[in-house]
């Protein structure tokens, strides 16, 4: 019986195509507008250096003219040029995809045991997210505060469920990831934590045995949030930063705008972006809706008919609808 010939490496290589970032929409858009945008940003105070470096190196990623290595097959003399990559963590699709895949394989094969795992997400007040985006040590300390309280909660639940003499007999495990942005490309620092959904306890001969825990209740999740917030006050005080009443109001405003983006209503113009300037001022950008103000209408048409005034006054209250949605999201 004849066996098909093995496919030669040369055949596989010739069927592969070199990654061409310069042909993507993202690359063409940045290449066309980055220089002008950077110049305008400099006039307004400039961009952080890491942002400039992120974009500049992405625009050189995967392009042969910025550096490459030549690889070849000793058997068939086939050769190929492989361009250097930027290896950045911001938004390069190629490098991020490769890093994501490598990290996932490493975690599954080398780090996380074959036990139940639960994802926890720590979302923070908007003003604190901005601070964490520019203070690496503060970001690390805030993440540590959340992980410490999460671990404490798991140990407390394990002590009660397993009848342990002390919480220290329970051992937890977690992997944390800092996510700096969101789907709108805003600076939005928050944390994803993959925590073992249970604890390890040593048995009589000293062997670590895993004990799964029941899913956390709503009250238990709320307790983690409350204790984390209390610990964060101490972390912020140690760094000389405090969340005052103005910060609370800022967070409320930003939650309302976030609720607007999720709301479909006749009297609501959908927000496009929202954020905080470096000097602490709030802003949000909304789609432009063609129309005229009531004063413009009155100057154009003169005295309005009472029926028209009544119809305008009985229009849908988009702000009240958005606030109700914000309260629902917050709860």
N, C-alpha and C positions, 0 to 999 in steps of 0.2 A: 504494500500500500504506500502510495507516494505521500510524503508530508510536504506541506507548503513551506517554502523557504522563509527563514526568519527575515523580518524587515531590517534592512541595513540602516545604521544610524544616519547615513547620508540622506536616505529617503525621508526619514522622520524630520531631519533638520530642514530639508528643502521645502517641506510642506508647512513649516512654521513661518509666521510672519513677524517681523520686528515690530515691537510696540512703537507707535508713532503718535506721541502726545500732541505734536504740533497740528494734527488733523482734528483734534477734539474741539467741541464748542467752548469748553472751559478755557483751554489754552489760547484759542484764537481771541476770545473776549479779553482775557487778561493782557495778552500781548498787544492788543490794539489800544487798550485804555489805561493800562497800569501807569505808564510814565506820566500821563496828564493828571491822573488821579493823585499820584504821589506828589506831584508839584503843587497841586491845589491843597493837599493835606499839609504840606510843609508851610504854606502861607497861613494856615489856621492853627499852627502849633506843632505839626508833625505827627507821625505815627510811631508807636513803640518799635524799637529796633527789631524785636523778634518777629513782628508782622512784616517788616520790610525784608528781613532775611528769608522768611517763609516763602514769600511770593517770588523773590529774586531767584532762589534756588529751585523752586518749582519750574520756573521758565527755562531753566537749563537742564531739567531732569529728562533723561532719555534721549538727548540730542547728541549725535556723534561728535559734532564740532566742539563740544565742551568737555570731551574726554571719553575714551572708550578703551576696551581691552580686546585683543584679537585672540580668539580661541580656535583650535583646530583639531582634527582627528588624525592621529598618527597612522591609522590604517589606510584611510582613503584620501588624506590630504585636504579634506573639506575644511574650509575656514569660515568664520563668521565674526563680525564686529558687534560687540555688546556695549552699549552706551552705559555710562555711569548713572546711577540714580541719586536722587536728592536725599532719600532716607529721612524725610521730614515727617512730623506728626500732625500737620495742620489739615490740609485738604487735598494733597496729591492722591488721586484715586489709585494709581498703580502702587505706590509705596504703602499707602494705608491698607490696601487690600492684601498685599503680601505680608505686612506686619500683623494684620488681623488673623490671617490664616496660620502663620507661624506661631502666634501666641496661643491660638485656640488648640493647636496640636500639642504644644508644650504643656498647657494646663491639663488637657484631657489625659495625656500619656504619662506625665511626670509629676504633676502636682495634686490634682483633685482626686481623691479616692472614689471608688464606686459605691457611693452612699448618696442618699437624698441631698439635694442642694436647693436653696431658696435664694432668689435675687431680692435684695433690698435696695431701694433708691432713696438717697438723702437729698431733698430739695431744700434750698435755703432762701431767705429773704433776698430780694433783688439787690439791695445795696451791698449786702455781704457778698453776693456773687461777684460784683464788680471789684471789691477789695481782694478777693481770692484770686482774681484774674491777674493781678499785678503784684501779689505778695506770695511767693512760693512757700516760705516757711509757715505763714499763717494758713495757707491752704492745707499743708501737711498736718498741722496741729488740729485744724477743724475736722479733717477726715479721721484723725486718730481719736478724737473725742467721740465721734459717731460709732466707730468700730468698738471702742472700749465699752460704750453703753449697750451696744448690740450683744457683745460677748457676755456682759454681765447679766442681761436679760435671759439669754439662753442657759447660762449656768444656774440662775435662780429657778427657772422653770424645771431644769433637770433635777435639781436638789429636791424639789417638791414631788416630781413625778416618779423619781427613782428611789426616793428615801435616802439620799446621801447624807452623811454626817456634816459635810461642809461643801460650799460651792467650789472650793479649790480642787475637789476631787474630779470635777468635770472639766474636760479640755475641749476647747472649740477651735475652729479653723475657718479662715475666710481669705478671699482674694478681692482686692479693691481696685477699681479703675476710676480715674478722674476724667470726666467728660467736660470739655471746656466750652462747647458750643451747642447749638440746637439746630433744628431743621431750617430756621430762618437765617442761619449764619451769624446769629448774635452771640456776643460773649455771655455765656450762661453756664457758669461752673456748677456742676452737681456731681454726685458720687453714685457709682454702681458697685454694690458689694455682693459677691457670691459667697454666701455663708453656708457651711454644713448645717443641714436642718436636723441637728441633733448634737450629741456630745460623745466624746470618747472617755471611758472610765476604765481604770486598771482593775483586772479581776484578781483573784487570790494569788495567782502565780506571777503577777506583774504584767500580764499581756493586756494591751489596749484593746478594748471591745467597744464598738460603736453602738449607741442607743439612739434610735430615731425618736423625735419628739412630735407631738401632735401639732397641727397648724396653729399659729398664734391667733389669739382672739383680737377683736378690734380694740379692746381695752389694753391688751398687752402691747400692741403696736403703738397705741397712743402713749403708753408709759415710756417706751423707748424715745419717742419724739420729745416728750416733756423733759426727760432726764438729759437728753442730748442738748436741748435748748439751755438748760441750767448750767451744764458743763461749758457750753460755748460762751456764756457770759464771763466765766473765769478765764477762758482762753483769750477772749478779746481784751479783757482788762490787762492781762499779762503782756499783750502786744500794744497796749495803749490805745485801743480802739473800742468804742462802745456804740451800741445801737440805741439811739435816742428816739424821742417821739416823732421827730421829723422823718426818721428812717421808717418807722411804722407806717406813717402816712404815705410815704413813697412806695412802700410795698403794697399798700392797699390800692393806690392808683394803678400800679403796674398790673395787679391782678385783674382790675377792671378792664384794662386794655386787652389783656390776654383773653378775658371772657368775651370781649367784643369780637376778637378774631375767630372765635368758635361759634358765634351767633349769627343766624340768618334772620334779618328783620328789615322791614320796609324803611324804617327811620334810622338805620345804622349804615354808615360808610365803613367798609371793612378796613382795619388797620393793616399797614404794610410792614412797619417796623416800629420798635419801641426800645428805649434805653435811657441811660443816664450819662450826662456829660461829665467830664473830669472835674468840673467845679460843682457837681451835685445837682444840676438842673435836669428835670424830667423832660422828655420829649417823646412824641409819637407821630408817625407819618401815616396819613390816611389817603385813600384814593380820592381824586378830585371829582366831585359831583357837580356837573354844570347846573346852574340855577341862579336865583336871585334872592336877596333878602326881602323881608317884609317892607322895609323902608323903600327899597328900590321899586318894589311892586306898587307901593302907594304913590311914589313920585311919578311913576309912569301912567297909572290908571286913575289917579286922583282918589277920592273917597271910595273905599271898598264897600260893596254891598254886604249887609249883615250876614247873609247866608254864606258868603265866601269867608268872612271872618270866623264864623262858627265852624265851618269845615276845617279851616286851618287849626283852630284851637282844639278840635277833637281828633287831631291826627295821632298816630301811634307814638307812644312815649318810648323811644329807643333807649334812652339813658336808664330809665327805671327797669326796663327789660334786661339791660346789660348788668346792672347792679344785682338784680335777682339771680342772674346766671353766675356772677362772681361769688355770691354767697353760697350758692349750691356747690361750686367748684371747691371753695375753701373748706366746706364742711365734709 
